[in-house]
Amino acid sequence: MPLRQGVILEFELEGSDFNGAGEASSKIKRTLQQLGIRHEIIRRIAISAYEAEMNVIIHAYRGVVKAAIYQDRTELTVQDEGPGIADIELAMKEGYSTAPAHIRELGFGAGMGLPNMVRCTDKFDIKTEAGVGTRLSMTIYH
Amino acid sequence: MEEHFHSVRLTTDRCQGCVSCTKRCPTEAIRIRGGKAQIISLRCIDCGECIRHCPCRAKAALTDDLADLKNFQYNIALPAPSLYGHFSADIPVDAILSGLINLGFDDVFEVAQGAEIVTLAIRDYLKRPDIIRPAISSACPAVVRLIQVKFPELIDHLVPFDAPVEVAARIARAEAAKALGIEADKIGVWFITPCPAKMTAVRRPLGSEKSNITGAIAINKIFNDLLKVVTADNQLVKSKASWVGVGWAVSGGETSAIDAENMLAVNDIQNVIDVLEQVALGKLKEVDYIEVLACAGGCIGGALTAENRHVIEFNMKKRIKKKKSLDPTAGRLPRETYTDFELGSAGRRAIEPIPALRLDEDIAKAMSKIEIMDKTLKTLPGLDCGSCGSPNCKALAEDIAQGLANKTDCVFILRKRTRDLAFAMVDLAVKLPPPLDKDHNDDY
């Protein structure tokens, strides 16, 4: 069988747009269900996508979530235009958050986003540049 | 076990092929084909939304009749607590239970008693530190099936207990067999049900090999007869359930019976879907227990009830308040322990996911179907009118990708194509062959 191209899903996100939060991850989830991917795997992908989506909405000005679904894996990339992360090592620690008070009051910004993504994915990569933005690349094998 | 049994049925003569049911179905399980509604069996969760919203009353639930009682030596009625709400609070529960005897049952066992045992079991279960939180109620069979179809990743959150009616049936049957010395399978155990999903659960049990319930009789089927025989003079049968178990009929009753901290009660299938989405995203971890009921208002809003749900709710609340004030035990349950047999914890089967949303067993084929879907969806009008017989444009795109529908099923596409064809015909009509075209006097 020829090597198939994957299913590509792309979503644009606006910073502070809480109304649209979760839309990208639930559409990704739906597609994975239609493909018949195992539900434990779907859950990990959906949670990673959701956390990444929320990070863009909470911290950045705008961003793009892309899911490339292949037979054996899903690759999530999230590229944002935003302030970037000043100290990645610190940001990766559970419970560390730079989210402002009004975001925390909404129940977000508990400092679990990045650790959750690391926990749920098989490959995780983060690149960030202060004042420019952040790029996350994650792979989950099916 | 009947693998594809559903209690929800279509009365074909009545169905006008309108699209009301397709739009209300939470799992997009209905299509209109050949002018009539069709249910995709694998996706149906028997929630009864289509019954509730059919303007022609063409959807009904297949349930049993009082006439079926004659097939058994001894018959026990299991009244759902929501039945009590059909009567004003002045009519004692004892009178309602006695009325059931007048209808031909030999004995009555309250489902509320089963609810009390499940309450105790859930209280104990929530004390365990190792369980996945939030624990999700397994009392509503439509919700359990919703989880199997749409949220398989949440199956481990379901509390591993039978629904109260199943517990009640098990005890009722065993007690009667012992007391009367007759074989257990000669005893008919009948659930007086507000709900079509419970009927399905009798034929296709959730979590057990075989149900202890013989059949289900819809409340709206017997209510008229029951009204005639319920009188305050006849109170021979004594109610054994406390208001804690009876309260399960109304949304929030289950959580207040369990009485732990951090509870959430959600009713109405769309709200249930919304909250399960949140759980699936890893939220609500601080919540210990979620009561989820498919019907608006809880079981009192079941599709097979015989009264308006607000009327039932009013009656129930009044009844519960009255019971509370008269209750010398201050709402403690009549019992404090239960056995593994009563709960049915031995021999429980795992609840399996139902892959009803999968487009193809072969992932490569599923992927190309998704491509077709995406392409098709872009050409559809996006009005979600449902005139094509699929619930919305996305579902039509899916049906086309599956080879079950055509693009021209869409009335807008058909109309556009017809218009294009008409223009093409006009265009052709003015183009006569040169020998016939007398007006054509171009110079060569």
HADDOCK unambig.tbl for C-alpha pairs under 7 A between the chains (distance, minus, plus):
assign (segid A and resid 7 and name CA) (segid B and resid 367 and name CA) 6.65 0.50 0.50
assign (segid A and resid 33 and name CA) (segid B and resid 357 and name CA) 6.14 0.50 0.50
assign (segid A and resid 33 and name CA) (segid B and resid 358 and name CA) 5.87 0.50 0.50
assign (segid A and resid 34 and name CA) (segid B and resid 357 and name CA) 5.25 0.50 0.50
assign (segid A and resid 34 and name CA) (segid B and resid 358 and name CA) 4.02 0.50 0.50
assign (segid A and resid 34 and name CA) (segid B and resid 359 and name CA) 5.18 0.50 0.50
assign (segid A and resid 35 and name CA) (segid B and resid 358 and name CA) 5.53 0.50 0.50
assign (segid A and resid 35 and name CA) (segid B and resid 359 and name CA) 6.16 0.50 0.50
assign (segid A and resid 35 and name CA) (segid B and resid 360 and name CA) 6.97 0.50 0.50
assign (segid A and resid 35 and name CA) (segid B and resid 363 and name CA) 5.76 0.50 0.50
assign (segid A and resid 35 and name CA) (segid B and resid 366 and name CA) 5.34 0.50 0.50
assign (segid A and resid 35 and name CA) (segid B and resid 367 and name CA) 6.50 0.50 0.50
assign (segid A and resid 36 and name CA) (segid B and resid 358 and name CA) 4.84 0.50 0.50
assign (segid A and resid 36 and name CA) (segid B and resid 363 and name CA) 6.90 0.50 0.50
assign (segid A and resid 39 and name CA) (segid B and resid 152 and name CA) 6.23 0.50 0.50
assign (segid A and resid 39 and name CA) (segid B and resid 153 and name CA) 5.30 0.50 0.50
assign (segid A and resid 40 and name CA) (segid B and resid 153 and name CA) 6.06 0.50 0.50
assign (segid A and resid 43 and name CA) (segid B and resid 153 and name CA) 6.49 0.50 0.50
assign (segid A and resid 43 and name CA) (segid B and resid 280 and name CA) 6.99 0.50 0.50
assign (segid A and resid 46 and name CA) (segid B and resid 281 and name CA) 6.70 0.50 0.50
assign (segid A and resid 47 and name CA) (segid B and resid 281 and name CA) 5.26 0.50 0.50
assign (segid A and resid 47 and name CA) (segid B and resid 282 and name CA) 6.70 0.50 0.50
assign (segid A and resid 50 and name CA) (segid B and resid 281 and name CA) 6.99 0.50 0.50
assign (segid A and resid 71 and name CA) (segid B and resid 363 and name CA) 6.55 0.50 0.50
assign (segid A and resid 71 and name CA) (segid B and resid 364 and name CA) 6.83 0.50 0.50
